[in-house]
């Protein structure tokens, strides 16, 4: 089977775009993994290191295939003799890439669910804070009302104390007047009876 330079160029372009796409996906997975909780993050970062290593090996292989330093015989040998190995490795890498993409999709879905849960929790928190603010305002108004009642009770107590003092003073005054009158009557009776 003979492969021309056009086929080599197609494989090189395919390898370049595939490695660029994989690099982008791995960076995305890295960012997503770093934003997850520590217990999930550590295992994902280990897998990402493996993916990065595989990707670097793939990029090296693509560079080696497409470099101009290879002579035509080595290129033909690589394309003809190693085609089965290359296709197997490429299929394995593609399956890994598909698995990584699926895993990334699931991780993205979990992150979206987490974000949705966070937004719902935030809305609930805002609602609770608004309720608490309303209750605080009600308590402050009740406190002001109680303070006003307390002031009124204090004023009433002062008025009652003043009234009690006046009543006591009036009692003493009336008692003194009655005593003076009784003494005057007794004194008058005494003078009348003695004369």
MODELLER restraints for C-alpha pairs under 7 A, 6 or more apart:
rsr = mdl.restraints
at = mdl.atoms
rsr.add(forms.Gaussian(group=physical.xy_distance, feature=features.Distance(at['CA:1:A'], at['CA:80:A']), mean=6.75, stdev=0.5))
rsr.add(forms.Gaussian(group=physical.xy_distance, feature=features.Distance(at['CA:12:A'], at['CA:62:A']), mean=6.55, stdev=0.5))
rsr.add(forms.Gaussian(group=physical.xy_distance, feature=features.Distance(at['CA:12:A'], at['CA:66:A']), mean=5.85, stdev=0.5))
rsr.add(forms.Gaussian(group=physical.xy_distance, feature=features.Distance(at['CA:15:A'], at['CA:62:A']), mean=5.97, stdev=0.5))
rsr.add(forms.Gaussian(group=physical.xy_distance, feature=features.Distance(at['CA:19:A'], at['CA:55:A']), mean=6.94, stdev=0.5))
rsr.add(forms.Gaussian(group=physical.xy_distance, feature=features.Distance(at['CA:19:A'], at['CA:59:A']), mean=6.24, stdev=0.5))
rsr.add(forms.Gaussian(group=physical.xy_distance, feature=features.Distance(at['CA:29:A'], at['CA:104:A']), mean=6.18, stdev=0.5))
rsr.add(forms.Gaussian(group=physical.xy_distance, feature=features.Distance(at['CA:30:A'], at['CA:48:A']), mean=6.85, stdev=0.5))
rsr.add(forms.Gaussian(group=physical.xy_distance, feature=features.Distance(at['CA:33:A'], at['CA:41:A']), mean=5.38, stdev=0.5))
rsr.add(forms.Gaussian(group=physical.xy_distance, feature=features.Distance(at['CA:33:A'], at['CA:44:A']), mean=6.20, stdev=0.5))
rsr.add(forms.Gaussian(group=physical.xy_distance, feature=features.Distance(at['CA:33:A'], at['CA:45:A']), mean=6.73, stdev=0.5))
rsr.add(forms.Gaussian(group=physical.xy_distance, feature=features.Distance(at['CA:34:A'], at['CA:41:A']), mean=6.11, stdev=0.5))
